[in-house]
Amino acid sequence: MKARVHVMLKDGVLDPQGEAIRHALGALGFSGVDGVRQGKVIELDLSDGTSDDEIARMCETLLANTVIESYRIERL
């Protein structure tokens, strides 16, 4: 069984890497990009029967800094 965890900075948290990407896109001639939020995707290979609660505990313990980041679990 696989799960994909999407981790993003929460709204209101400064995203300097996203801002650098937005600036670089503008410098490369891509207009109309008003904002960029950068995040990470973590793909997990899990034993069958791993519960959503167990995956959430993984996220809250290690995979996401829940003070400044939110996460979303996607089962594949």
Gaussian input, Z-matrix of N, CA and C with variables (Angstrom, degrees):
# hf/3-21g

backbone

0 1
 N
 C     1     B1
 C     2     B2     1     A1
 N     3     B3     2     A2     1     D1
 C     4     B4     3     A3     2     D2
 C     5     B5     4     A4     3     D3
 N     6     B6     5     A5     4     D4
 C     7     B7     6     A6     5     D5
 C     8     B8     7     A7     6     D6
 N     9     B9     8     A8     7     D7
 C    10    B10     9     A9     8     D8
 C    11    B11    10    A10     9     D9
 N    12    B12    11    A11    10    D10
 C    13    B13    12    A12    11    D11
 C    14    B14    13    A13    12    D12
 N    15    B15    14    A14    13    D13
 C    16    B16    15    A15    14    D14
 C    17    B17    16    A16    15    D15
 N    18    B18    17    A17    16    D16
 C    19    B19    18    A18    17    D17
 C    20    B20    19    A19    18    D18
 N    21    B21    20    A20    19    D19
 C    22    B22    21    A21    20    D20
 C    23    B23    22    A22    21    D21
 N    24    B24    23    A23    22    D22
 C    25    B25    24    A24    23    D23
 C    26    B26    25    A25    24    D24
 N    27    B27    26    A26    25    D25
 C    28    B28    27    A27    26    D26
 C    29    B29    28    A28    27    D27
 N    30    B30    29    A29    28    D28
 C    31    B31    30    A30    29    D29
 C    32    B32    31    A31    30    D30
 N    33    B33    32    A32    31    D31
 C    34    B34    33    A33    32    D32
 C    35    B35    34    A34    33    D33
 N    36    B36    35    A35    34    D34
 C    37    B37    36    A36    35    D35
 C    38    B38    37    A37    36    D36
 N    39    B39    38    A38    37    D37
 C    40    B40    39    A39    38    D38
 C    41    B41    40    A40    39    D39
 N    42    B42    41    A41    40    D40
 C    43    B43    42    A42    41    D41
 C    44    B44    43    A43    42    D42
 N    45    B45    44    A44    43    D43
 C    46    B46    45    A45    44    D44
 C    47    B47    46    A46    45    D45
 N    48    B48    47    A47    46    D46
 C    49    B49    48    A48    47    D47
 C    50    B50    49    A49    48    D48
 N    51    B51    50    A50    49    D49
 C    52    B52    51    A51    50    D50
 C    53    B53    52    A52    51    D51
 N    54    B54    53    A53    52    D52
 C    55    B55    54    A54    53    D53
 C    56    B56    55    A55    54    D54
 N    57    B57    56    A56    55    D55
 C    58    B58    57    A57    56    D56
 C    59    B59    58    A58    57    D57
 N    60    B60    59    A59    58    D58
 C    61    B61    60    A60    59    D59
 C    62    B62    61    A61    60    D60
 N    63    B63    62    A62    61    D61
 C    64    B64    63    A63    62    D62
 C    65    B65    64    A64    63    D63
 N    66    B66    65    A65    64    D64
 C    67    B67    66    A66    65    D65
 C    68    B68    67    A67    66    D66
 N    69    B69    68    A68    67    D67
 C    70    B70    69    A69    68    D68
 C    71    B71    70    A70    69    D69
 N    72    B72    71    A71    70    D70
 C    73    B73    72    A72    71    D71
 C    74    B74    73    A73    72    D72
 N    75    B75    74    A74    73    D73
 C    76    B76    75    A75    74    D74
 C    77    B77    76    A76    75    D75
 N    78    B78    77    A77    76    D76
 C    79    B79    78    A78    77    D77
 C    80    B80    79    A79    78    D78
 N    81    B81    80    A80    79    D79
 C    82    B82    81    A81    80    D80
 C    83    B83    82    A82    81    D81
 N    84    B84    83    A83    82    D82
 C    85    B85    84    A84    83    D83
 C    86    B86    85    A85    84    D84
 N    87    B87    86    A86    85    D85
 C    88    B88    87    A87    86    D86
 C    89    B89    88    A88    87    D87
 N    90    B90    89    A89    88    D88
 C    91    B91    90    A90    89    D89
 C    92    B92    91    A91    90    D90
 N    93    B93    92    A92    91    D91
 C    94    B94    93    A93    92    D92
 C    95    B95    94    A94    93    D93
 N    96    B96    95    A95    94    D94
 C    97    B97    96    A96    95    D95
 C    98    B98    97    A97    96    D96
 N    99    B99    98    A98    97    D97
 C   100   B100    99    A99    98    D98
 C   101   B101   100   A100    99    D99
 N   102   B102   101   A101   100   D100
 C   103   B103   102   A102   101   D101
 C   104   B104   103   A103   102   D102
 N   105   B105   104   A104   103   D103
 C   106   B106   105   A105   104   D104
 C   107   B107   106   A106   105   D105
 N   108   B108   107   A107   106   D106
 C   109   B109   108   A108   107   D107
 C   110   B110   109   A109   108   D108
 N   111   B111   110   A110   109   D109
 C   112   B112   111   A111   110   D110
 C   113   B113   112   A112   111   D111
 N   114   B114   113   A113   112   D112
 C   115   B115   114   A114   113   D113
 C   116   B116   115   A115   114   D114
 N   117   B117   116   A116   115   D115
 C   118   B118   117   A117   116   D116
 C   119   B119   118   A118   117   D117
 N   120   B120   119   A119   118   D118
 C   121   B121   120   A120   119   D119
 C   122   B122   121   A121   120   D120
 N   123   B123   122   A122   121   D121
 C   124   B124   123   A123   122   D122
 C   125   B125   124   A124   123   D123
 N   126   B126   125   A125   124   D124
 C   127   B127   126   A126   125   D125
 C   128   B128   127   A127   126   D126
 N   129   B129   128   A128   127   D127
 C   130   B130   129   A129   128   D128
 C   131   B131   130   A130   129   D129
 N   132   B132   131   A131   130   D130
 C   133   B133   132   A132   131   D131
 C   134   B134   133   A133   132   D132
 N   135   B135   134   A134   133   D133
 C   136   B136   135   A135   134   D134
 C   137   B137   136   A136   135   D135
 N   138   B138   137   A137   136   D136
 C   139   B139   138   A138   137   D137
 C   140   B140   139   A139   138   D138
 N   141   B141   140   A140   139   D139
 C   142   B142   141   A141   140   D140
 C   143   B143   142   A142   141   D141
 N   144   B144   143   A143   142   D142
 C   145   B145   144   A144   143   D143
 C   146   B146   145   A145   144   D144
 N   147   B147   146   A146   145   D145
 C   148   B148   147   A147   146   D146
 C   149   B149   148   A148   147   D147
 N   150   B150   149   A149   148   D148
 C   151   B151   150   A150   149   D149
 C   152   B152   151   A151   150   D150
 N   153   B153   152   A152   151   D151
 C   154   B154   153   A153   152   D152
 C   155   B155   154   A154   153   D153
 N   156   B156   155   A155   154   D154
 C   157   B157   156   A156   155   D155
 C   158   B158   157   A157   156   D156
 N   159   B159   158   A158   157   D157
 C   160   B160   159   A159   158   D158
 C   161   B161   160   A160   159   D159
 N   162   B162   161   A161   160   D160
 C   163   B163   162   A162   161   D161
 C   164   B164   163   A163   162   D162
 N   165   B165   164   A164   163   D163
 C   166   B166   165   A165   164   D164
 C   167   B167   166   A166   165   D165
 N   168   B168   167   A167   166   D166
 C   169   B169   168   A168   167   D167
 C   170   B170   169   A169   168   D168
 N   171   B171   170   A170   169   D169
 C   172   B172   171   A171   170   D170
 C   173   B173   172   A172   171   D171
 N   174   B174   173   A173   172   D172
 C   175   B175   174   A174   173   D173
 C   176   B176   175   A175   174   D174
 N   177   B177   176   A176   175   D175
 C   178   B178   177   A177   176   D176
 C   179   B179   178   A178   177   D177
 N   180   B180   179   A179   178   D178
 C   181   B181   180   A180   179   D179
 C   182   B182   181   A181   180   D180
 N   183   B183   182   A182   181   D181
 C   184   B184   183   A183   182   D182
 C   185   B185   184   A184   183   D183
 N   186   B186   185   A185   184   D184
 C   187   B187   186   A186   185   D185
 C   188   B188   187   A187   186   D186
 N   189   B189   188   A188   187   D187
 C   190   B190   189   A189   188   D188
 C   191   B191   190   A190   189   D189
 N   192   B192   191   A191   190   D190
 C   193   B193   192   A192   191   D191
 C   194   B194   193   A193   192   D192
 N   195   B195   194   A194   193   D193
 C   196   B196   195   A195   194   D194
 C   197   B197   196   A196   195   D195
 N   198   B198   197   A197   196   D196
 C   199   B199   198   A198   197   D197
 C   200   B200   199   A199   198   D198
 N   201   B201   200   A200   199   D199
 C   202   B202   201   A201   200   D200
 C   203   B203   202   A202   201   D201
 N   204   B204   203   A203   202   D202
 C   205   B205   204   A204   203   D203
 C   206   B206   205   A205   204   D204
 N   207   B207   206   A206   205   D205
 C   208   B208   207   A207   206   D206
 C   209   B209   208   A208   207   D207
 N   210   B210   209   A209   208   D208
 C   211   B211   210   A210   209   D209
 C   212   B212   211   A211   210   D210
 N   213   B213   212   A212   211   D211
 C   214   B214   213   A213   212   D212
 C   215   B215   214   A214   213   D213
 N   216   B216   215   A215   214   D214
 C   217   B217   216   A216   215   D215
 C   218   B218   217   A217   216   D216
 N   219   B219   218   A218   217   D217
 C   220   B220   219   A219   218   D218
 C   221   B221   220   A220   219   D219
 N   222   B222   221   A221   220   D220
 C   223   B223   222   A222   221   D221
 C   224   B224   223   A223   222   D222
 N   225   B225   224   A224   223   D223
 C   226   B226   225   A225   224   D224
 C   227   B227   226   A226   225   D225

   B1=1.4426
   B2=1.5242
   B3=1.3022
   B4=1.4669
   B5=1.5152
   B6=1.3215
   B7=1.4610
   B8=1.5207
   B9=1.3014
   B10=1.4588
   B11=1.5228
   B12=1.3217
   B13=1.4555
   B14=1.5249
   B15=1.3292
   B16=1.4616
   B17=1.5251
   B18=1.3323
   B19=1.4553
   B20=1.5281
   B21=1.3371
   B22=1.4701
   B23=1.5177
   B24=1.3281
   B25=1.4540
   B26=1.5214
   B27=1.3205
   B28=1.4601
   B29=1.5281
   B30=1.3350
   B31=1.4586
   B32=1.5189
   B33=1.3179
   B34=1.4540
   B35=1.5191
   B36=1.3396
   B37=1.4633
   B38=1.5209
   B39=1.3194
   B40=1.4571
   B41=1.5307
   B42=1.3271
   B43=1.4698
   B44=1.5257
   B45=1.3428
   B46=1.4640
   B47=1.5236
   B48=1.3226
   B49=1.4647
   B50=1.5247
   B51=1.3169
   B52=1.4551
   B53=1.5183
   B54=1.3319
   B55=1.4689
   B56=1.5225
   B57=1.3335
   B58=1.4638
   B59=1.5302
   B60=1.3379
   B61=1.4682
   B62=1.5229
   B63=1.3480
   B64=1.4666
   B65=1.5214
   B66=1.3270
   B67=1.4582
   B68=1.5362
   B69=1.3362
   B70=1.4685
   B71=1.5284
   B72=1.3239
   B73=1.4686
   B74=1.5216
   B75=1.3384
   B76=1.4631
   B77=1.5148
   B78=1.3388
   B79=1.4617
   B80=1.5233
   B81=1.3259
   B82=1.4617
   B83=1.5250
   B84=1.3319
   B85=1.4545
   B86=1.5127
   B87=1.3121
   B88=1.4629
   B89=1.5202
   B90=1.3189
   B91=1.4604
   B92=1.5280
   B93=1.3095
   B94=1.4525
   B95=1.5171
   B96=1.3255
   B97=1.4598
   B98=1.5242
   B99=1.3152
   B100=1.4659
   B101=1.5218
   B102=1.3248
   B103=1.4540
   B104=1.5128
   B105=1.3168
   B106=1.4667
   B107=1.5217
   B108=1.3109
   B109=1.4588
   B110=1.5198
   B111=1.3056
   B112=1.4534
   B113=1.5222
   B114=1.3238
   B115=1.4507
   B116=1.5167
   B117=1.3215
   B118=1.4657
   B119=1.5246
   B120=1.3239
   B121=1.4579
   B122=1.5247
   B123=1.3250
   B124=1.4561
   B125=1.5258
   B126=1.3252
   B127=1.4554
   B128=1.5228
   B129=1.3182
   B130=1.4626
   B131=1.5200
   B132=1.3329
   B133=1.4570
   B134=1.5224
   B135=1.3201
   B136=1.4583
   B137=1.5270
   B138=1.3220
   B139=1.4548
   B140=1.5202
   B141=1.3253
   B142=1.4661
   B143=1.5189
   B144=1.3104
   B145=1.4516
   B146=1.5159
   B147=1.3433
   B148=1.4648
   B149=1.5187
   B150=1.3166
   B151=1.4651
   B152=1.5226
   B153=1.3342
   B154=1.4611
   B155=1.5237
   B156=1.3225
   B157=1.4643
   B158=1.5238
   B159=1.3254
   B160=1.4646
   B161=1.5315
   B162=1.3220
   B163=1.4621
   B164=1.5272
   B165=1.3150
   B166=1.4659
   B167=1.5217
   B168=1.3254
   B169=1.4657
   B170=1.5241
   B171=1.3404
   B172=1.4670
   B173=1.5264
   B174=1.3307
   B175=1.4697
   B176=1.5185
   B177=1.3139
   B178=1.4557
   B179=1.5272
   B180=1.3258
   B181=1.4560
   B182=1.5279
   B183=1.3409
   B184=1.4653
   B185=1.5240
   B186=1.3083
   B187=1.4614
   B188=1.5174
   B189=1.3189
   B190=1.4698
   B191=1.5174
   B192=1.3060
   B193=1.4634
   B194=1.5243
   B195=1.3133
   B196=1.4668
   B197=1.5252
   B198=1.3249
   B199=1.4620
   B200=1.5232
   B201=1.3406
   B202=1.4685
   B203=1.5234
   B204=1.3326
   B205=1.4597
   B206=1.5226
   B207=1.3236
   B208=1.4652
   B209=1.5336
   B210=1.3109
   B211=1.4593
   B212=1.5168
   B213=1.3395
   B214=1.4613
   B215=1.5187
   B216=1.3197
   B217=1.4621
   B218=1.5165
   B219=1.3224
   B220=1.4656
   B221=1.5193
   B222=1.3121
   B223=1.4760
   B224=1.5222
   B225=1.3255
   B226=1.4659
   B227=1.5111
   A1=108.02
   A2=115.78
   A3=120.88
   A4=109.56
   A5=114.30
   A6=121.41
   A7=107.05
   A8=115.10
   A9=121.71
   A10=107.07
   A11=116.00
   A12=121.78
   A13=107.99
   A14=116.13
   A15=122.68
   A16=107.29
   A17=116.72
   A18=122.10
   A19=108.38
   A20=115.76
   A21=121.26
   A22=109.41
   A23=115.69
   A24=119.49
   A25=108.60
   A26=115.99
   A27=120.49
   A28=109.82
   A29=115.83
   A30=120.67
   A31=108.70
   A32=115.74
   A33=120.79
   A34=113.94
   A35=117.68
   A36=120.88
   A37=107.83
   A38=116.78
   A39=122.41
   A40=109.98
   A41=116.48
   A42=122.60
   A43=108.49
   A44=118.96
   A45=120.29
   A46=113.63
   A47=117.69
   A48=119.36
   A49=110.21
   A50=117.57
   A51=120.71
   A52=111.30
   A53=116.76
   A54=120.81
   A55=111.02
   A56=118.03
   A57=121.20
   A58=110.68
   A59=117.00
   A60=120.47
   A61=110.26
   A62=116.95
   A63=120.80
   A64=110.67
   A65=116.50
   A66=120.98
   A67=110.97
   A68=117.07
   A69=120.86
   A70=111.21
   A71=117.69
   A72=120.07
   A73=110.82
   A74=116.00
   A75=119.72
   A76=112.12
   A77=116.90
   A78=121.46
   A79=111.81
   A80=116.96
   A81=121.19
   A82=112.88
   A83=116.69
   A84=120.71
   A85=115.10
   A86=118.42
   A87=120.85
   A88=108.61
   A89=115.57
   A90=118.97
   A91=109.50
   A92=115.24
   A93=119.95
   A94=114.75
   A95=118.42
   A96=120.53
   A97=107.12
   A98=116.32
   A99=121.08
   A100=112.72
   A101=118.06
   A102=120.22
   A103=110.87
   A104=115.47
   A105=122.14
   A106=107.48
   A107=116.77
   A108=122.99
   A109=106.28
   A110=116.99
   A111=122.78
   A112=108.25
   A113=116.93
   A114=120.97
   A115=110.87
   A116=115.15
   A117=119.13
   A118=109.08
   A119=114.41
   A120=122.02
   A121=107.01
   A122=115.82
   A123=121.95
   A124=107.51
   A125=116.82
   A126=120.62
   A127=108.71
   A128=115.77
   A129=122.39
   A130=110.38
   A131=116.94
   A132=122.92
   A133=105.82
   A134=117.20
   A135=122.20
   A136=111.49
   A137=115.69
   A138=120.98
   A139=109.01
   A140=116.19
   A141=119.72
   A142=108.97
   A143=116.13
   A144=120.53
   A145=114.53
   A146=117.99
   A147=119.40
   A148=108.10
   A149=116.51
   A150=120.88
   A151=111.70
   A152=114.94
   A153=120.65
   A154=110.62
   A155=116.95
   A156=120.39
   A157=111.44
   A158=116.58
   A159=121.14
   A160=110.41
   A161=117.11
   A162=120.86
   A163=109.83
   A164=117.45
   A165=121.13
   A166=111.15
   A167=117.06
   A168=120.00
   A169=110.99
   A170=116.85
   A171=120.51
   A172=109.92
   A173=115.14
   A174=120.35
   A175=111.15
   A176=116.00
   A177=120.29
   A178=112.84
   A179=116.92
   A180=120.92
   A181=112.48
   A182=116.98
   A183=119.48
   A184=114.72
   A185=118.12
   A186=120.50
   A187=114.38
   A188=118.57
   A189=121.53
   A190=109.74
   A191=115.69
   A192=121.64
   A193=105.76
   A194=116.71
   A195=120.81
   A196=113.84
   A197=117.91
   A198=120.01
   A199=109.75
   A200=116.36
   A201=119.94
   A202=113.82
   A203=117.89
   A204=121.10
   A205=111.25
   A206=115.22
   A207=121.25
   A208=106.74
   A209=115.47
   A210=119.14
   A211=109.57
   A212=113.71
   A213=121.47
   A214=107.15
   A215=116.32
   A216=122.47
   A217=109.36
   A218=115.95
   A219=122.18
   A220=107.69
   A221=116.50
   A222=119.87
   A223=108.44
   A224=115.34
   A225=120.39
   A226=110.98
   D1=142.57
   D2=179.04
   D3=-121.45
   D4=151.09
   D5=172.38
   D6=-138.36
   D7=146.45
   D8=176.60
   D9=-117.09
   D10=130.37
   D11=178.97
   D12=-110.78
   D13=123.23
   D14=177.08
   D15=-101.07
   D16=123.04
   D17=-178.57
   D18=-118.21
   D19=127.28
   D20=179.86
   D21=-134.71
   D22=151.64
   D23=172.11
   D24=-64.67
   D25=143.69
   D26=178.06
   D27=-68.62
   D28=155.42
   D29=175.51
   D30=-57.30
   D31=139.10
   D32=178.80
   D33=92.01
   D34=-12.08
   D35=177.47
   D36=-89.69
   D37=128.44
   D38=-179.85
   D39=-58.21
   D40=133.48
   D41=-178.80
   D42=-121.22
   D43=82.32
   D44=-177.48
   D45=-63.16
   D46=-33.13
   D47=178.73
   D48=-69.45
   D49=-40.12
   D50=175.83
   D51=-62.26
   D52=-40.52
   D53=178.37
   D54=-65.44
   D55=-38.37
   D56=177.21
   D57=-64.18
   D58=-38.89
   D59=177.57
   D60=-65.31
   D61=-44.16
   D62=178.67
   D63=-59.30
   D64=-44.60
   D65=180.00
   D66=-63.92
   D67=-43.97
   D68=-179.67
   D69=-63.93
   D70=-39.31
   D71=177.43
   D72=-61.16
   D73=-42.66
   D74=176.78
   D75=-61.93
   D76=-41.69
   D77=179.22
   D78=-65.55
   D79=-26.89
   D80=178.32
   D81=-86.53
   D82=1.89
   D83=175.33
   D84=96.79
   D85=6.69
   D86=177.64
   D87=-86.69
   D88=110.75
   D89=-179.03
   D90=-96.09
   D91=163.43
   D92=175.26
   D93=86.75
   D94=5.96
   D95=176.56
   D96=-93.76
   D97=104.56
   D98=-175.60
   D99=-88.87
   D100=-20.38
   D101=179.64
   D102=-166.83
   D103=152.90
   D104=178.14
   D105=-136.47
   D106=133.52
   D107=171.46
   D108=-116.89
   D109=126.67
   D110=-176.66
   D111=-104.93
   D112=142.82
   D113=179.42
   D114=-144.98
   D115=-161.51
   D116=178.83
   D117=-140.20
   D118=155.00
   D119=177.72
   D120=-123.21
   D121=130.34
   D122=179.50
   D123=-120.84
   D124=123.20
   D125=179.26
   D126=-104.13
   D127=127.44
   D128=-177.05
   D129=-112.34
   D130=133.35
   D131=168.50
   D132=-96.06
   D133=116.66
   D134=-172.07
   D135=-120.94
   D136=156.64
   D137=173.45
   D138=-67.90
   D139=146.25
   D140=175.12
   D141=-56.54
   D142=140.82
   D143=178.59
   D144=90.99
   D145=-1.48
   D146=176.10
   D147=-65.02
   D148=125.64
   D149=-174.15
   D150=-82.60
   D151=160.00
   D152=174.59
   D153=-60.42
   D154=-36.10
   D155=178.20
   D156=-62.40
   D157=-39.56
   D158=178.51
   D159=-65.08
   D160=-43.15
   D161=178.40
   D162=-64.45
   D163=-41.77
   D164=177.54
   D165=-60.41
   D166=-39.40
   D167=177.69
   D168=-65.01
   D169=-36.69
   D170=175.61
   D171=-60.45
   D172=-44.67
   D173=-179.17
   D174=-62.58
   D175=-47.30
   D176=-175.02
   D177=-74.34
   D178=-22.34
   D179=179.62
   D180=-87.87
   D181=-38.72
   D182=-171.58
   D183=-135.98
   D184=-44.60
   D185=-166.38
   D186=-75.74
   D187=-27.45
   D188=-179.45
   D189=-132.61
   D190=142.35
   D191=171.58
   D192=-88.93
   D193=95.62
   D194=-170.04
   D195=-69.21
   D196=-6.82
   D197=173.53
   D198=-69.97
   D199=-40.58
   D200=-175.91
   D201=-120.03
   D202=-7.65
   D203=-177.07
   D204=-122.69
   D205=149.67
   D206=170.87
   D207=-112.88
   D208=162.64
   D209=179.77
   D210=-140.58
   D211=156.97
   D212=176.97
   D213=-136.22
   D214=132.58
   D215=-179.39
   D216=-99.52
   D217=131.36
   D218=177.34
   D219=-124.48
   D220=118.64
   D221=175.34
   D222=-82.68
   D223=138.57
   D224=-178.03
   D225=-107.86

